[in-house]
Amino acid sequence: MKRKPTLVVALGGNALLKRGEPLEADIQRQNIDLAARTIAALTEQWNVVLVHGNGPQVGLLALQNSAYDKVTPYPLDILGAESQGMIGYMLQQALKNRLPQREVSVLLTQVEVDAADPAFRHPTKYIGPVYNNEQAAALQQEKGWTFKADGHYVRRVVPSPQPKRIVESDAIAALIQREHLVICNGGGGVPVVENANGYHGVEAVIDKDLSAALLARQIEADALLILTDADAVYLDWGKPTQRPLAQISPEVLQGLSFDAGSMGPKVAACSQFVEACNGIAGIGALADGLSILSGDKGTLIRH
């Protein structure tokens, strides 16, 4: 039997908890069940490796974590690992229920970053819920957090260093070889740096799209699909002149600019993958899944 082509799917944390929705477990379960329907359909044509975001979830964990003042708040790398377990479990269960004959494996994943990455001095990665300006100002004063505009609201931002190497890549490759549906690199992976004493976690959240693209390149996947809460990549986003990009090459995309905290990393991740592996990459809405890869919906990036 011919092996199916390999597809790395990056599922946005905002696709699992939509912008402005209450950060409730039941709401997340409902959204994850919808996501599982799309992922399950993709497995008919593809051998799927699933990477998920954790922006809303890790921000929620940080809020819950800082509410109890008898213990020093846990650092972001540990909260990132917690979010991998939380979201990975919910995705694994939903997918297994839809694909009972399929092995579904969740792998806690560390991703190496550079301690000297300039991103540590310029936070851009949105995490947690949305706030109004008054709420953000109070939290900034209380906790020392950094906030930036996100649409009509503001959200906390944290450093987002470039992923360099997936520490557990051999284990991921072994599971793919066994045709498991692998859930890995959750939240972009737990950010770690390596020194003479081994690996150590750092205060950051890796962009899951760049992490998914790195994974796709390492395993020489055939396609990369980024599913988010936007139905396509838009030029002039938020302006009266905004318009979607349907099919486009990495070369043309290089001359365009996109928001560094949201669409920018997605476009960069897809362009890097297409350039390196000569595959195809798509960006679009969760519900459009297969239609994005066929070029009928969303944005398809290819040579």
C-alpha positions in Angstrom: 0.0 0.0 0.0 1.4 3.4 -1.1 2.3 5.7 1.8 0.3 8.9 2.0 2.2 12.2 1.6 3.1 13.9 4.8 1.3 17.1 5.9 2.2 19.3 8.9 -0.8 21.1 10.2 -0.3 24.2 12.4 -3.5 24.8 14.4 -3.8 28.3 15.9 -4.5 28.7 19.6 -7.0 31.3 18.5 -8.8 28.7 16.4 -9.3 26.7 19.6 -10.3 29.7 21.7 -11.6 32.4 19.4 -10.7 36.0 20.0 -12.9 37.5 22.8 -14.4 34.1 23.8 -14.4 33.2 27.6 -11.4 31.0 28.3 -13.7 28.1 29.5 -12.8 24.4 29.2 -16.2 23.5 27.7 -15.9 26.2 25.0 -12.4 24.9 24.2 -13.7 21.4 24.0 -16.4 22.4 21.5 -13.9 24.2 19.3 -11.5 21.3 19.5 -14.2 18.9 18.4 -14.8 21.1 15.3 -11.0 21.2 14.7 -10.9 17.4 15.0 -13.5 17.1 12.3 -11.2 19.0 9.9 -8.1 17.1 10.9 -9.8 13.8 10.6 -10.9 14.6 7.1 -7.3 15.6 6.2 -6.1 12.1 7.2 -8.0 10.6 4.3 -5.4 12.0 1.9 -2.5 12.9 4.1 -0.3 11.5 6.9 -0.9 14.3 9.4 1.5 15.8 11.9 -0.3 18.3 14.1 1.3 21.3 15.8 -1.0 23.6 17.9 -0.7 27.1 19.3 -1.2 28.0 22.9 -1.4 31.8 23.0 -4.8 32.2 24.8 -4.2 29.1 26.9 -0.7 29.9 28.2 -1.8 33.4 29.0 -4.7 32.0 31.0 -2.3 29.7 32.9 -0.1 32.7 33.6 -3.1 34.5 35.1 -4.1 31.5 37.2 -0.5 30.9 38.1 0.0 34.5 39.5 -3.3 34.5 41.5 -1.8 32.4 44.3 0.8 34.5 46.1 2.1 31.9 48.5 4.3 30.4 45.7 6.6 32.2 43.3 4.9 32.2 39.9 6.1 29.4 37.6 8.1 30.5 34.6 6.7 30.6 31.1 8.6 27.5 29.8 6.8 25.3 32.5 3.5 26.9 31.7 4.2 26.1 28.0 4.7 22.5 28.9 1.5 22.5 30.9 -0.4 23.9 27.9 1.1 21.1 25.7 -0.4 18.6 28.0 -3.7 20.3 28.3 -4.4 21.0 24.7 -2.6 17.8 23.5 -4.9 15.7 25.7 -8.0 17.4 24.4 -7.0 17.1 20.8 -5.8 13.5 21.2 -9.1 12.5 22.8 -11.2 14.2 20.1 -9.2 12.8 17.3 -9.2 9.3 18.7 -12.9 9.4 19.0 -13.2 10.3 15.4 -10.5 7.9 14.2 -10.8 4.9 16.5 -8.5 2.7 14.4 -5.7 5.3 14.2 -2.9 5.7 16.7 -2.8 9.2 18.0 0.3 10.2 20.0 1.1 13.4 21.9 4.8 14.2 22.4 6.0 16.8 24.9 8.5 18.7 22.8 11.4 21.0 23.6 12.7 23.4 20.9 16.1 25.0 21.2 16.4 28.7 20.8 19.4 31.1 20.9 19.9 32.9 24.3 21.2 35.9 22.4 18.1 36.1 20.1 17.2 39.8 19.8 13.5 38.8 20.2 14.1 38.7 24.0 14.5 42.5 23.9 11.4 43.1 21.7 8.3 41.1 22.7 5.8 40.5 19.9 4.0 37.3 20.7 0.4 37.7 21.8 -0.7 35.5 24.7 -3.8 35.4 27.0 -7.2 37.1 26.7 -8.0 40.5 25.2 -8.2 43.6 27.4 -9.4 47.1 27.2 -6.8 49.9 27.7 -7.7 50.5 31.3 -7.4 46.8 32.3 -4.1 46.5 30.5 -2.7 49.5 32.2 -3.6 48.1 35.6 -2.0 44.7 34.8 1.1 46.4 33.4 1.6 48.3 36.6 0.8 45.3 38.9 2.8 42.6 37.0 5.2 44.4 34.8 3.8 42.8 31.7 4.1 44.4 28.2 0.9 45.0 26.1 0.3 45.8 22.4 -2.8 46.5 20.3 -4.5 43.4 18.8 -7.4 44.6 16.6 -9.8 46.7 18.7 -8.3 45.4 22.0 -4.9 45.0 23.6 -3.1 41.7 24.7 0.0 40.8 26.6 3.1 40.2 24.5 6.1 38.1 25.3 9.5 37.3 23.6 9.2 35.0 20.6 12.7 33.8 19.6 13.4 31.9 16.4 13.3 28.0 16.7 16.7 26.5 15.9 16.3 22.7 16.6 13.6 20.3 17.7 15.2 18.3 20.6 12.8 15.3 20.2 12.9 15.2 16.4 14.1 11.5 16.3 11.1 10.4 18.4 8.7 12.4 16.2 10.2 10.8 13.0 9.9 7.3 14.6 6.2 7.9 15.3 5.6 9.3 11.8 7.3 6.2 10.4 4.7 4.1 12.3 2.0 6.2 10.7 0.8 7.6 14.0 -1.1 10.9 13.9 1.5 12.9 15.9 0.6 15.9 18.0 3.9 17.7 18.8 5.7 21.0 19.1 2.7 22.2 21.1 2.7 26.0 21.5 5.7 26.1 19.2 7.5 23.8 21.7 8.9 24.5 25.2 11.7 27.1 24.6 15.1 25.9 25.9 18.7 27.0 25.5 21.7 24.7 25.7 24.8 25.4 27.7 27.6 23.3 29.3 25.1 21.9 31.9 22.5 20.8 29.3 19.1 22.3 28.4 17.3 25.0 30.4 14.0 26.7 29.9 13.6 30.4 29.1 10.9 33.0 29.5 9.4 33.0 26.0 6.7 31.5 23.7 8.0 30.2 20.3 5.8 31.0 17.4 4.1 27.7 16.5 4.0 28.5 12.8 7.8 28.9 12.6 8.2 25.8 14.7 5.8 23.9 12.4 7.8 25.0 9.3 11.1 23.9 11.0 9.5 20.5 11.7 8.1 20.3 8.1 11.6 21.0 6.8 13.3 18.5 9.1 11.0 15.6 8.2 10.9 16.7 4.5 7.1 17.0 4.5 5.1 17.4 1.3 2.9 20.2 2.5 2.4 22.7 5.4 -1.0 24.0 6.3 -1.6 26.8 8.8 -5.2 27.0 10.1 -6.2 30.1 11.9 -9.1 32.5 12.6 -8.5 34.4 9.3 -9.9 33.0 6.1 -6.8 34.0 4.0 -3.8 36.3 3.9 -4.9 39.9 3.2 -3.1 42.9 1.8 -3.9 46.1 3.6 -5.6 44.2 6.5 -8.1 46.3 8.4 -8.2 49.1 5.8 -11.0 49.8 3.2 -8.6 48.5 0.5 -8.0 45.1 2.1 -8.1 42.2 -0.3 -7.3 38.5 0.0 -4.3 36.8 -1.7 -5.4 33.5 -3.4 -2.3 31.8 -4.9 1.1 33.4 -4.7 4.8 32.6 -4.8 7.3 33.0 -2.0 9.2 35.5 -4.2 6.3 37.8 -4.5 5.5 37.5 -0.8 9.1 38.7 0.1 8.2 42.2 -1.2 5.1 42.5 1.1 4.9 43.3 4.8 2.5 41.8 7.4 2.0 42.2 11.1 4.9 40.8 13.1 2.6 39.5 15.9 0.1 37.6 13.8 0.2 37.1 10.0 3.9 37.9 9.5 5.2 34.7 11.1 2.7 32.6 9.2 3.7 34.0 5.8 7.4 33.7 6.7 6.9 30.1 7.9 5.2 29.0 4.7 7.6 30.8 2.4 10.6 29.2 4.2 9.1 25.8 3.8 8.2 26.2 0.1 11.7 27.5 -0.7 13.4 24.7 1.2 11.3 21.7 0.3 9.6 22.8 -3.0 6.3 21.7 -1.4 3.0 23.6 -1.1 1.8 25.7 1.9 -1.6 27.0 2.7 -3.0 29.6 5.2 -6.7 29.9 5.9 -9.7 29.2 8.1 -10.0 26.0 10.1 -13.3 25.0 8.4 -11.7 25.2 4.9 -9.0 22.6 5.5 -8.8 20.6 2.3 -10.1 23.4 0.1 -7.0 25.5 1.0 -4.6 22.8 -0.2 -6.5 22.5 -3.5 -6.4 26.3 -4.0 -10.1 26.8 -3.8 -10.1 28.7 -0.5 -7.6 30.7 1.7 -4.1 31.4 0.4 -1.9 28.8 -1.3 1.8 29.5 -1.6 3.8 27.5 -4.2 6.4 28.0 -6.9 
